Amino acid sequence: MRHIALAVALTLSTALVAPVIAQTTTTTPPTTTTAPSPFWEKMKGSWSQTKGAVKEQWGKLTDDDLLQIEGRRDQLVGKLQTRYGITREEAERQVGAFEKTYRM
């Protein structure tokens, strides 16, 4: 009788704990962002002045795009891909050229 009670208790505890474990062990994939460079830290700090240069360089970016970018390099690369229909590598190349031109 004692073995039956132990088996039932074990079964019930496993049934109650398993969904909790399943919920807590699911994780979102890690993002692969790198630490922002000093250039982009300055860009964030002076974004209101710098976004004019960005808009001049890439005229297809809208004011809403510029609000979303807020001086973040990865956001700029993504918006360039979307607006210009270019590959990530090409967007990265263009942003790299922009960095060289506008070094502060």
Long-range contacts (C-beta under 8 A, 24 or more apart in sequence): 33-74, 36-72, 36-73, 37-73, 37-99, 39-99, 39-103, 39-104, 40-71, 40-72, 40-73, 42-104, 43-71, 43-73, 44-70, 44-71, 44-72, 45-71, 46-71, 47-71, 50-102, 53-102, 54-98, 57-98, 58-83, 58-84, 58-94, 60-84
